[in-house]
Amino acid sequence: MTTPRRLRSLNVSARESHAFVVLRENQIAYSSATRQNSNHGPGSNLVFVRGGNGSGKSHLARQAARTLADKLGAEVVCLTTGERLLEDLKRLNYAGKLHEALAVETRRGAAKSSQRGAGEIKALVCDDVSVFAKSQDAQRLLCVVIDQLLKRNARLVFTADEATLRTKALSRRLTNRLQAGVQATIEPLSVSSRSKLLEHFCSVNQVPVDVSTLRWIAAEVPASAQELWQNSLELKSAKDRARAAEVIVQRAHAAQPVSIERIAAVVAGIFEVQPEMLNSSRRLQSLVVPRQLAMHIARELTDLKLVEIGKHFGNRNHSTVLHACRKLEQRISEDQRLRQQRKQAIEALRST
């Protein structure tokens, strides 16, 4: 396996299928990632952007690389992915070759860049540094790269998946370096931002859909930027776009997690009692079965622990909830009407 002399870079000048849309939720991340060098010390030259799956981190990384290339020159900007950078660093064998890696090798090769006197990276943009969680050795090498580039006043932009960061899989050494820079988070999209983004995507894909339909989808579907893009493509390929919009909304409703409050309300409605009665500590006989059913459904349809379910239904302990669920299962096996009531409750919860 050949050891690379330089870090490989993706094509910084490649055109996107659509422009990056700056929204309230990504505005800070965008402005931080696309600005040029700061005069507030080396740490401020590192930008660490975090966000959920499909939030637009990859698109932002590519936009940041293009913006920096316009300012600094494409030949000194390295745009890479976490997987690619990890592979490159592993091939460097030892830190003594690291100085060779801190130059950019484009798809056209390094010769022309070297002739122009652009032998060093002035900006490194890495999309999804989260993948480094699988290699402690690569994390140590990445720390060296970060230190060396910051000493040269280079610009560094890293993105990472929020879920991976919560697992604390990255070493403290690497985490400290990333957090020492400017931190920005791409927040979940609001209804107005989802509407704006979906309208933009439909315009790009030339989808003739009524604006009121798009706003309805945005209001009903808590989608990420990536999911909204897929929704626009789904609408484009549909013969009946009104029906396609309904399917998108229904699918989103079915996929949404069911809240314990909603479970209590639906079960209480079926048994014609007030939801707050199920949530109370009262032990009236008329409340025993509906409360047991609500606990049983909460255990089935949510990820809540027994103690969390018990806390909602009258502050009961986990053993009481477990006993209630077992008792309900026994009742269901013997009572056809109760089986029908359980089915009615679950169908109602899954359709809303």
Solvent accessible surface area in square Angstrom, and as a share of the most:
residue,aa,sasa,rsa
1,M,195,0.87
2,T,114,0.66
3,T,35,0.20
4,P,19,0.12
5,R,150,0.55
6,R,46,0.17
7,L,2,0.01
8,R,66,0.24
9,S,3,0.02
10,L,43,0.22
11,N,73,0.37
12,V,11,0.06
13,S,78,0.50
14,A,49,0.38
15,R,229,0.84
16,E,48,0.22
17,S,83,0.54
18,H,30,0.13
19,A,68,0.52
20,F,26,0.11
21,V,24,0.14
22,V,55,0.32
23,L,10,0.05
24,R,173,0.63
25,E,8,0.04
26,N,11,0.05
27,Q,103,0.46
28,I,125,0.63
29,A,0,0.00
30,Y,56,0.21
31,S,60,0.38
32,S,11,0.07
33,A,0,0.00
34,T,11,0.06
35,R,71,0.26
36,Q,77,0.34
37,N,55,0.28
38,S,17,0.11
39,N,153,0.78
40,H,162,0.72
41,G,34,0.32
42,P,80,0.51
43,G,29,0.27
44,S,19,0.12
45,N,0,0.00
46,L,2,0.01
47,V,0,0.00
48,F,3,0.01
49,V,0,0.00
50,R,49,0.18
51,G,1,0.01
52,G,32,0.31
53,N,132,0.68
54,G,11,0.11
55,S,22,0.14
56,G,19,0.18
57,K,20,0.08
58,S,47,0.30
59,H,22,0.10
60,L,1,0.00
61,A,0,0.00
62,R,89,0.32
63,Q,35,0.16
64,A,0,0.00
65,A,0,0.00
66,R,47,0.17
67,T,26,0.15
68,L,0,0.00
69,A,12,0.09
70,D,126,0.65
71,K,94,0.40
72,L,40,0.20
73,G,21,0.20
74,A,43,0.33
75,E,46,0.21
76,V,5,0.03
77,V,1,0.00
78,C,0,0.00
79,L,8,0.04
80,T,1,0.01
81,T,49,0.28
82,G,1,0.01
83,E,91,0.41
84,R,64,0.23
85,L,1,0.00
86,L,11,0.05
87,E,67,0.30
88,D,1,0.01
89,L,0,0.00
90,K,109,0.46
91,R,65,0.24
92,L,1,0.00
93,N,105,0.54
94,Y,127,0.48
95,A,57,0.44
96,G,46,0.44
97,K,59,0.25
98,L,6,0.03
99,H,136,0.61
100,E,55,0.25
101,A,1,0.00
102,L,5,0.02
103,A,10,0.08
104,V,4,0.03
105,E,56,0.25
106,T,42,0.25
107,R,178,0.65
108,R,214,0.78
109,G,24,0.23
110,A,14,0.11
111,A,68,0.53
112,K,119,0.50
113,S,5,0.03
114,S,55,0.35
115,Q,151,0.67
116,R,147,0.54
117,G,67,0.64
118,A,15,0.11
119,G,37,0.36
120,E,95,0.43
121,I,2,0.01
122,K,108,0.46
123,A,0,0.00
124,L,0,0.00
125,V,0,0.00
126,C,0,0.00
127,D,20,0.11
128,D,45,0.23
129,V,0,0.00
130,S,8,0.05
131,V,31,0.18
132,F,0,0.00
133,A,28,0.22
134,K,134,0.57
135,S,11,0.07
136,Q,93,0.41
137,D,85,0.44
138,A,0,0.00
139,Q,1,0.01
140,R,115,0.42
141,L,29,0.14
142,L,0,0.00
143,C,1,0.00
144,V,39,0.23
145,V,0,0.00
146,I,0,0.00
147,D,45,0.23
148,Q,71,0.32
149,L,0,0.00
150,L,29,0.14
151,K,158,0.67
152,R,83,0.30
153,N,78,0.40
154,A,3,0.02
155,R,0,0.00
156,L,0,0.00
157,V,1,0.00
158,F,0,0.00
159,T,0,0.00
160,A,0,0.00
161,D,29,0.15
162,E,35,0.16
163,A,51,0.39
164,T,35,0.21
165,L,27,0.13
166,R,162,0.59
167,T,94,0.55
168,K,176,0.75
169,A,38,0.30
170,L,14,0.07
171,S,27,0.18
172,R,197,0.72
173,R,104,0.38
174,L,0,0.00
175,T,38,0.22
176,N,83,0.42
177,R,63,0.23
178,L,1,0.01
179,Q,79,0.35
180,A,75,0.58
181,G,13,0.13
182,V,46,0.27
183,Q,85,0.38
184,A,6,0.04
185,T,53,0.31
186,I,8,0.04
187,E,87,0.39
188,P,120,0.75
189,L,24,0.12
190,S,34,0.22
191,V,73,0.42
192,S,84,0.54
193,S,8,0.05
194,R,21,0.08
195,S,12,0.08
196,K,110,0.47
197,L,9,0.05
198,L,0,0.00
199,E,52,0.23
200,H,50,0.22
201,F,7,0.03
202,C,4,0.02
203,S,82,0.53
204,V,53,0.30
205,N,16,0.08
206,Q,152,0.68
207,V,12,0.07
208,P,100,0.63
209,V,26,0.15
210,D,91,0.47
211,V,68,0.39
212,S,73,0.47
213,T,32,0.18
214,L,6,0.03
215,R,141,0.52
216,W,102,0.36
217,I,0,0.00
218,A,0,0.00
219,A,54,0.42
220,E,61,0.27
221,V,11,0.06
222,P,84,0.53
223,A,8,0.06
224,S,26,0.17
225,A,17,0.13
226,Q,105,0.47
227,E,92,0.41
228,L,0,0.00
229,W,47,0.16
230,Q,100,0.44
231,N,11,0.05
232,S,0,0.00
233,L,64,0.32
234,E,55,0.25
235,L,0,0.00
236,K,99,0.42
237,S,93,0.60
238,A,25,0.20
239,K,209,0.88
240,D,83,0.43
241,R,71,0.26
242,A,68,0.53
243,R,116,0.42
244,A,11,0.09
245,A,1,0.01
246,E,71,0.32
247,V,53,0.30
248,I,3,0.02
249,V,6,0.03
250,Q,101,0.45
251,R,115,0.42
252,A,15,0.12
253,H,45,0.20
254,A,67,0.52
255,A,84,0.65
256,Q,66,0.29
257,P,128,0.81
258,V,27,0.16
259,S,54,0.35
260,I,16,0.08
261,E,105,0.47
262,R,100,0.36
263,I,0,0.00
264,A,1,0.01
265,A,38,0.30
266,V,16,0.09
267,V,0,0.00
268,A,1,0.01
269,G,53,0.51
270,I,35,0.18
271,F,44,0.19
272,E,158,0.71
273,V,36,0.21
274,Q,107,0.47
275,P,45,0.28
276,E,105,0.47
277,M,49,0.22
278,L,0,0.00
279,N,48,0.25
280,S,29,0.19
281,S,77,0.50
282,R,124,0.45
283,R,192,0.70
284,L,79,0.39
285,Q,138,0.61
286,S,77,0.50
287,L,3,0.01
288,V,36,0.21
289,V,31,0.18
290,P,3,0.02
291,R,11,0.04
292,Q,20,0.09
293,L,0,0.00
294,A,0,0.00
295,M,2,0.01
296,H,21,0.09
297,I,0,0.00
298,A,0,0.00
299,R,107,0.39
300,E,80,0.36
301,L,35,0.17
302,T,23,0.13
303,D,150,0.78
304,L,66,0.33
305,K,141,0.60
306,L,39,0.19
307,V,83,0.48
308,E,78,0.35
309,I,0,0.00
310,G,0,0.00
311,K,148,0.63
312,H,43,0.19
313,F,0,0.00
314,G,14,0.14
315,N,120,0.61
316,R,28,0.10
317,N,86,0.44
318,H,103,0.46
319,S,61,0.39
320,T,50,0.29
321,V,0,0.00
322,L,41,0.20
323,H,119,0.53
324,A,7,0.06
325,C,0,0.00
326,R,149,0.54
327,K,74,0.31
328,L,0,0.00
329,E,88,0.39
330,Q,95,0.42
331,R,70,0.26
332,I,25,0.13
333,S,79,0.51
334,E,132,0.59
335,D,62,0.32
336,Q,138,0.61
337,R,176,0.64
338,L,6,0.03
339,R,102,0.37
340,Q,104,0.46
341,Q,19,0.09
342,R,58,0.21
343,K,109,0.46
344,Q,90,0.40
345,A,0,0.00
346,I,14,0.07
347,E,96,0.43
348,A,34,0.26
349,L,4,0.02
350,R,131,0.48
351,S,79,0.51
352,T,77,0.45
